[in-house]
Amino acid sequence: MFDALTDRLGGIFDGLTGRGALSEKDVSAALREIRVALLEADVALPVVKDFIAKVKERAVGEEVIRSVKPGQQVIKIVHDGLVEMLGGEDAETRLRVDNPPSVIMMAGLQGSGKTTTTAKIAKRLSERDKKKVLLASLDVRRPAAMEQLAVLADQLGANVTSLPIVQGQMPAEIARRALQAAKLGGHDVVFLDTAGRTSIDEQMMAEAAEIAKIAQPKETLLVADALTGQDAVETARRFHERLPLTGLVLTRMDGDGRGGAALSMRAVTGLPIKFLGTGEKLDGLDAFDAKRVAGRILGQGDIVSLVERAGDQLDQEKAERMAKRMRKGEFDLNDLAEQLKQMQKMGGLGGIMGMLPGAKKAKQAMAAANVDDNVIKRQEAIISSMTKKEREKPALLNASRRTRIASGAGVDVSDVNKVLKMHRQMADMMKKMSKGGMKGMMNALGGAGVSPKDIAKMGQGAGMPGGLPGLGGGQLPPGLGGGKKK
């Protein structure tokens, strides 16, 4: 969503950091460009004005103009301004679910993804915080809305249950029944998924206010579609006038909208953004962190979220097993296949690269080298076409076997050779790690992170970007490649 804004800001900052000294005129010209970039990204005009005024006040001083690296100073000031716009580092984004049964009321417009978001947050609370959760649908208008929530609850395991459906009950009655069931069932958290509504529907807004009065929710979350732009901000304002909202959840953050709603929401409403939703899968939910989002907008990456995502997808038993093998310097084609599956679960190449510093240049290098997620799928197919013995002992793979594997996977023999070359490079790295520990690993990587030039080179030579052997236990934390969870 922030790609266009990231590109614009990246171009502006490249012009600043390329100079040895900056005049006040240079800074003012850059801020004018930043103002235009934010307005084009659909950020609300009052928010942009306030942001530019604060940044200019800090950036035009003697300290910046005369500093050793004035361009970097300006970038830091813009970064701090974005963090502040998004709610600051100390914004309260955790859900208040301490006194059971804690009620969380979900509100939002029709089609904003409210029911799916309810299930996503329930999954997070049950798995991360070990909470016992009850889901109750109060949507008596949309056909099969209650059944949809019940189906989602069934997918979330034993710790999440849905309130039995009683036909003919009104929302207020269902809310009372849910509260009673939560007390009797010993649930820690109860979600009240209200009907999707329009902010101008007075009857439904009054109904939501009545439910809030009955349930006395600890949290009332507004689910808003980030693709609706500034209209989402206006929606939040109208809901907040009628309901005691405590936070926002922005859905479809993986869409191709301009991102202005996400940047404006906090500043306009004063409400903290609690979560960002991506995709329809139930694990597509990220806790909102102003500093991380600002870092991603400025192309600085978000390694913490990447590590968290890896931790969520990690099979602890498999990780322990692979960590032991790595310590011994063992790495066969089964291990490589496991790494490729892990990458797919974490969002594929695009998802991973988007969270790494310098993502823009890395993605450009990937595009230039014709490297995408289809490469990973082809490599998985190649490894699947091998026998069990061949995967365990790649040395067995002579010319005739490689031809058979290529035929089975529907690729050229050269593609099979690229996979084997990549495996050999990674296996060599594991051996160096086993002998020299972290020092041996860094020596294997040349003592630094992999550059975009390396990515392009490896994409052409081994079928994957050069950073990916690192994901198999190289320069990124071992948890990203299936090693020990940190």
Rosetta blueprint (number, residue, H / E / L):
1 M L
2 F L
3 D H
4 A H
5 L H
6 T H
7 D H
8 R H
9 L H
10 G H
11 G H
12 I H
13 F H
14 D H
15 G H
16 L H
17 T H
18 G L
19 R L
20 G L
21 A L
22 L L
23 S L
24 E H
25 K H
26 D H
27 V H
28 S H
29 A H
30 A H
31 L H
32 R H
33 E H
34 I H
35 R H
36 V H
37 A H
38 L H
39 L H
40 E H
41 A L
42 D L
43 V L
44 A L
45 L H
46 P H
47 V H
48 V H
49 K H
50 D H
51 F H
52 I H
53 A H
54 K H
55 V H
56 K H
57 E H
58 R H
59 A H
60 V L
61 G L
62 E H
63 E H
64 V H
65 I H
66 R L
67 S L
68 V L
69 K L
70 P H
71 G H
72 Q H
73 Q H
74 V H
75 I H
76 K H
77 I H
78 V H
79 H H
80 D H
81 G H
82 L H
83 V H
84 E H
85 M H
86 L L
87 G L
88 G L
89 E L
90 D L
91 A L
92 E L
93 T L
94 R L
95 L L
96 R L
97 V L
98 D L
99 N L
100 P L
101 P L
102 S E
103 V E
104 I E
105 M E
106 M E
107 A E
108 G E
109 L E
110 Q L
111 G L
112 S L
113 G L
114 K H
115 T H
116 T H
117 T H
118 T H
119 A H
120 K H
121 I H
122 A H
123 K H
124 R H
125 L H
126 S H
127 E H
128 R H
129 D L
130 K L
131 K L
132 K L
133 V E
134 L E
135 L E
136 A E
137 S E
138 L L
139 D L
140 V L
141 R L
142 R L
143 P L
144 A L
145 A H
146 M H
147 E H
148 Q H
149 L H
150 A H
151 V H
152 L H
153 A H
154 D H
155 Q L
156 L L
157 G L
158 A L
159 N L
160 V E
161 T E
162 S E
163 L L
164 P L
165 I L
166 V L
167 Q L
168 G L
169 Q L
170 M L
171 P H
172 A H
173 E H
174 I H
175 A H
176 R H
177 R H
178 A H
179 L H
180 Q H
181 A H
182 A H
183 K H
184 L H
185 G H
186 G L
187 H L
188 D L
189 V E
190 V E
191 F E
192 L E
193 D E
194 T L
195 A L
196 G L
197 R E
198 T L
199 S L
200 I L
201 D L
202 E H
203 Q H
204 M H
205 M H
206 A H
207 E H
208 A H
209 A H
210 E H
211 I H
212 A H
213 K H
214 I H
215 A H
216 Q L
217 P L
218 K L
219 E E
220 T E
221 L E
222 L E
223 V E
224 A E
225 D E
226 A H
227 L H
228 T H
229 G L
230 Q H
231 D H
232 A H
233 V H
234 E H
235 T H
236 A H
237 R H
238 R H
239 F H
240 H H
241 E H
242 R H
243 L L
244 P L
245 L L
246 T L
247 G E
248 L E
249 V E
250 L E
251 T E
252 R L
253 M L
254 D L
255 G L
256 D L
257 G L
258 R L
259 G L
260 G H
261 A H
262 A H
263 L H
264 S H
265 M H
266 R H
267 A H
268 V H
269 T H
270 G L
271 L L
272 P L
273 I E
274 K E
275 F E
276 L E
277 G E
278 T L
279 G L
280 E L
281 K L
282 L L
283 D L
284 G L
285 L E
286 D E
287 A E
288 F L
289 D L
290 A H
291 K H
292 R H
293 V H
294 A H
295 G H
296 R H
297 I H
298 L L
299 G L
300 Q L
301 G L
302 D L
303 I H
304 V H
305 S H
306 L H
307 V H
308 E H
309 R H
310 A H
311 G H
312 D H
313 Q H
314 L L
315 D L
316 Q H
317 E H
318 K H
319 A H
320 E H
321 R H
322 M H
323 A H
324 K H
325 R H
326 M H
327 R H
328 K L
329 G L
330 E L
331 F L
332 D L
333 L H
334 N H
335 D H
336 L H
337 A H
338 E H
339 Q H
340 L H
341 K H
342 Q H
343 M H
344 Q H
345 K H
346 M L
347 G L
348 G H
349 L H
350 G H
351 G H
352 I H
353 M H
354 G L
355 M L
356 L L
357 P L
358 G L
359 A H
360 K H
361 K H
362 A H
363 K H
364 Q H
365 A H
366 M H
367 A H
368 A H
369 A L
370 N L
371 V L
372 D L
373 D H
374 N H
375 V H
376 I H
377 K H
378 R H
379 Q H
380 E H
381 A H
382 I H
383 I H
384 S H
385 S L
386 M L
387 T L
388 K H
389 K H
390 E H
391 R H
392 E H
393 K L
394 P H
395 A H
396 L H
397 L L
398 N L
399 A H
400 S H
401 R H
402 R H
403 T H
404 R H
405 I H
406 A H
407 S H
408 G H
409 A H
410 G L
411 V L
412 D L
413 V H
414 S H
415 D H
416 V H
417 N H
418 K H
419 V H
420 L H
421 K H
422 M H
423 H H
424 R H
425 Q H
426 M H
427 A H
428 D H
429 M H
430 M H
431 K H
432 K H
433 M H
434 S H
435 K H
436 G H
437 G H
438 M H
439 K H
440 G H
441 M H
442 M H
443 N H
444 A H
445 L L
446 G L
447 G L
448 A L
449 G L
450 V L
451 S L
452 P H
453 K H
454 D H
455 I H
456 A H
457 K H
458 M H
459 G H
460 Q H
461 G H
462 A H
463 G L
464 M L
465 P L
466 G L
467 G L
468 L H
469 P H
470 G H
471 L H
472 G L
473 G L
474 G L
475 Q L
476 L L
477 P L
478 P H
479 G H
480 L H
481 G H
482 G L
483 G L
484 K L
485 K L
486 K L
